[in-house]
Amino acid sequence: MGLFSRSTSPIVVLSRRKDGSVLRGRRLPFAETLYVAGTPPIWGLAARPEPSERVARVRIDDVLSVERDERGWTVSDAAGVLGRARWRAGDDGKVYARTGAVIAYPDHGTLVVSQLLQRDGHVVDFGGVVTPTAGDG
């Protein structure tokens, strides 16, 4: 699946937020490392449109689909669209200022979930690394 697909690294509490939510999961390489590898990170879903209630069922190591459409990128499970990636079309092809790595968002890819944002014990958002579909990117 790619350089940063599933991992055996431990699942830990990564941060606790003032609103009581907790970010749990695996530590990921820095974003610039992921861009250089051609496997861009997704750090959560956009607030608009509101993500699907099925987000609550997403778990670490779930494999989801990422597809580009006329409005950006959707993230889906087998039942349909969960939400839209926070990626901005204007960033696609930009050079990451600190390292010179090119940010390249694929038209089609696979997201392996590595982090969950939980509030009151319920998953409200997630993140992970996208591996472009072969021949894409």
C-alpha positions, 0 to 999 in steps of 0.5 A: 500500500505504500511507505506509510500504510499500516503500522505496528507502532503503538496507539497513544494519546497524542494530545488533549484539547481544551474542549475535552476532545482527545487525539489518539493514534500513531505518531506520523512523520512530519508533513514534509516527509510525507509530501516527499514520499508522495503520500500526503496526510489528511488531518481531518474532514472539512466542517462544511458540508457536515461529515456523515454520522458514520464518522463515529464508526471509523477506526484506526487502520481502516482503509478509506477511498479518496477521490477528487471531484469538481469541488475538491476531495471526498473521503468514503467508506464502502457505504458512501461519502464520509466527508470532504478532505480539508485539502485546498485545490490551490495547494496542489502542486505548491512547493512546501516552503521549508523543504522544497517538497512539492505538495501533490494531492492525488485524483484517486487514493487510499487513506489508511486511518492512523489517528482519531479525534474523540469527544466524550468517547465518540469519534468525531474526526480522523486523520491518516496518510493517503497513498495514490492509486497506481499511475496517479499522483 
